[in-house]
């Protein structure tokens, strides 16, 4: 594996924008990572004909990532997914963080979460290391938190390792928000993609997409991907949890979760033969099927002049449960105690 660095100009705050190209000699593929939001800008992997296909939805320029808040391929935090009302309590003290989702919830860390920060980057052998220090009260979250992401690309495996430490007790939930189209970004929707999830339970939600705390069996429901099916098979079903967001935006509980790096999902394009397996050390998975793509310019105008359409990319966001600090039924500890370090690990593996 080799890493090349490119300079892309300066941010409005005077920080250097950078792009890193990580080449995988074993497969001939490569990925491009921006230091803005740690965005996976390109994921180029071989199809069944040996041609490289970019399977990552995104933009051509770092300025588009900075201007749109689209989350294409970016890191999520301080708390990925939703916090009800933007409120939580740690040891009896209540905190109010930014409410940036229709006046209901804090979503993905607030209006200017990690996805909109310029990270410091360095190359450590065959690994790209990105760091950002979030100041105390950033988006309302307590404590000065330092986040490190380590990225490598070997043998078709994008390896993402996150760790965080803070000087005050706080909450932390980190994830990646890549939109994948295994037929090639900008080639249409992904409704024909076959998807299998090692998740036999899902989280019913209220009308603002906050889980009720129940973990319900997927058996006999439109949320069942345990045996594998196309993404589009049930996506237009009248179930309220599909009708509200106009597709899947559903949290699943990972079967047999033990904190180790386990296989939790497998997706395949029938057009290219590209298979993507997702592994994670985390207990939950958010399936989002790109329901809002194509609705307005920031979610329509993509790389190379491509026009994105509804369901033109899907997300497999490995994470802790949404609103876990307010949902004791999940028994999911998301408190990062002062002076300690917590870590998580996700792998996206591409093959044929």
N, C-alpha and C positions, 0 to 999 in steps of 0.2 A: 504494500500500500504506500502511496505517496500523497503529499499534501502540497498544494500550491496556493499562494496568497495573492489576492488582487485588491488594489486600493480603488474605492468607488467614489471618493469625494467626502465632503464634510456634512455632518448633521447641523441643524439650526443651532444646537447648543455647542458646536465646535468640536465634536468628537468625530474621529475617523470612521467612516463606513468601510467595511471590509467584506470580501467574499473569499471563502476557502473552498478549493476543489479537492475532494478526497477521491483518489482513483483506486479502484480495486483491480489489481493485476490478475487475479484469479479468474474474474468473469469479464473483464474489459469494461465494466460499468463505472459510473462515478456519481457522486452527489455533490451539490453545491450548498454551502451553509453560509448564511449571512450573520454578521455579528449584531445586526438589528433584530431583536426578538429571537435570536438563535434559529431563524427560519430555515427550514429545509426547502430551498428555492427550487432545486432540481433533484430528481431521483431517476437516473438513467440506467436502465437494466436491459439485458438482451431478451428478445422475444423468441418464439420457436423457430423463426427464420434466421436468427443471429443478428437481427437489427437492434440497435439501441432505441429504447422507447422511454420517453420522459413520463413517468406515472404520477408526478406531483403537480397538482393545481397550484397556480401562483402567478407572479408578476415578473416582468423583465427587469425592473429597476427597484433599487432599495427605497427610492423616494416614494414609490407607489405603496410599498409596505408601510412606510411611516405615515402616509396620508390617509390610508383607508381604514385602519384598524380591522382588517378583514380576518385576521388570525390564520391566514393560509400558511401552514407548516410551522407555526411559531410555538414557542414555549408558553405555558399557561401558569399563572401564579400572581399573587402569593397563594391564592386558593382557587384551583381549577374547579369548574362547574359552579353551582349556585350556593349562596348562603341566603336563607330566607330573611327578607327585610334588611339584609346587611348587618344583622345583629348576632352577637354571640357573647358568652360569658366564660371567663377563665377564673377559677377560684373566687367566685362571687363578684368579680368586677365585669361590668358589661361594656362592650365595645360596639361602636357604630362605624361601619366602613361604608365606602361609596356604594350607593344604589344606582346601578347603571343599566338595569333591564326593565324597561317600561314602568319604572317606579316601584317595582315589586322586590327585586333581588339584587344582590351583588353577584355579578357573573364574571368568571375568569379573572378575578383579582381587581376588578374595577375598571374605570374608564381608561386608565393608563397603567395597566398591569405590566408584567414582565414582557408581554408580547410587543410592547412599544418602547422598550429600553434598548440602549446601545451597550452591549457587553464588551468587556475587555477580553481579548482573545490571544492565545499563544499556542504554538505547536509543541507538543511533548512527544517526541518520537513519531509514532504513527497515529497519535491521538490529538484531536483538536480540543482544547480546554477553553471554556467560556465562563467568565465570572461577572457577577453584578452584585453590588451592595445596595440594598434597599434601605433608605433611612427610616428612622423611627417615625411612625404616624403616616407612612406612605400609603395613600388611599385609605387612611384610618387604621391600618394594621399596626399593632404595637411592636416595638423593638427594631433595632438595626439588624437586618438579616442579610447574610452573605450566601448567595447561591452559586454553585458550581455545576456546570454541565460538561461531561466528557463525551465526545462523539468520535466514533471510528466506523470504518466501512471495509470489512474484510469478508471474502467468500460469500458475497451477496447479502451480508448481514449489516444493517445499520444498528449500531449499538449505542444506546443513549443511557448514560448513568448520571443521576442527579444526586446532589447532597446539599444540605443547608444547615446553617447554625445561626443562632440569634442571641442577643444579649438580654432579651426579656422573654418571658413566656408568650408564645404567639400560636397561631394556627398555620399549617402548611400543607399544601396538596398540589403536587406538580404533575404536569402532563404535557404531551405534544399534540398539536391540533392540525396535523397534516390531513389534507383532502387527497385521497388516492383515486386514480382512475387507471386501472391495470390494462385498459385498452389504449391508453395514451391520453395525456391531458388535452382537453379541447376537442375530443373525438365524439362527443355526445354524452348521453347519460350512462349510468352504471347499473341500470335495472336488470341487465342480463348477467351480472356478476354472480357467481355462486359463492355463498357465504355460510360458513359453519362456525358456531360459537360453542365453546365448552362452558356453557352457562345455562343451567336448568331453572334459574330463578331470576326474576326481574323486579324492579321497584315501581309499583303503582305510584302515580303522581297526582297532585291537585292541578287546578287549572293554570297555575303559574309554574308548573314543572318542578315543584318541590316534592320529593318523595314523602309518602305518608309514614314510612317506617316499616311497612310490611315488605317481606320478601316472598313473592307469589310464584308458584310454579308456572313455567311457560307451557306446560302440557295442555294441548287443546286450544291454544291461543295463537294469535297472529304474531306473537313475539318469539315463537319457538324457532330457533335456528340450530338446535342441537343435532339434527340429522342432516343439515345442509339444505339450502334452497336458494333460489335467486332473490336478490334484494327486492325486486319488483313484484314478487309473487303476491304479497298481501299488502303492499304499501298504500293502496287506496281503499283499504277496508274501512268501514264506518266506525270502528272503535274510536272513542273520544281521544285516546292518547296518540292516535295517528292523525285524526282529523284536525286537532288543535294546531300542531306544528307542521301539518301537511306532509307527514312522513315520519320516519323513526327519529326520535331524539330521546332515547331510552337508556336508563342505567341498568346494567346486568350485574349479578353477583357471580364471581368466578368460582366454578366448582372445584372443591378440594383445595381451596387456597391455604397455603402454608408458609407464605413469605419467600418461597424460592422462585426461581425463574421458570415458570411453567407455560406451556402452550395454551393459549386461550382463544385464538381465532385463526381461521384459514379462509382466504378469499382467492378467487380465480377468475380471470377473464377468458371466456370461450374464444374471443377473437385473436388474442396474442398468445394464449397458453401460459401467461405469466401468473405465478402463484405467489401470494404473500402470506406468510405465517407471522402471527404476533405472539410474542412471549412477554411476560411481565411478572414482577414480584408483588404487584398490587392487587387488592381484593375486588376491584370493581372495573367495569368497562362501560364507556358511553358509546353507543352506536348512534351516529348522526349521519343521515343520508343526503346531506347537501340540499336540503329542502328549499333554502333561500337563494341558491345559485340562480343567476339569470334574472333576479327581481329588479335590480338597479345596477348602474354602471360599475360600481366598485366590486360587485359580485358577478359581473358579466364579462368585462374586458380583461382577458388574460394574456399569457405569454404568447409571443409570436403572432399577435393579432387574432388569437383564438377567441371565440365567443362561448362562454360557459352557459349551460342550460341547467334547469332544475334537475337534481340528482346526478349532476355531472362529476361528482366526487363524493366519496364516503369517508367518514372519520371513525377510527377505532381508538378512542382516547382512554388509555390505561390510567387509573387514578384510584384515590380513595373515594368513598361515597360522598355525594353531594350533601351539604348541610349536615354532615355527620356530627359536628360538635353540638347540634341542637336535636339530634335524633338518637337517644340512648338505645333504641332497638337495634341499631347497626353494630353496637359494641366495637366501633372503629375509632381508635385513638388517633386524632389528627393534631393533638397539642404538641408543639415543639418546645420543650422546656429550655430555659435559659442556659447557655453554656454547653448544651449537648448538640450532637450532630445526628441527623437522620438522612437516610439514603433510600433511593428506589432505582429500579433498573427496568428498561424496556428494550426489546429487540424487534425490528421488522426485518424478516428474512425473505429474500426473493429467490425464486427458482422457477423451473418449468415443470 
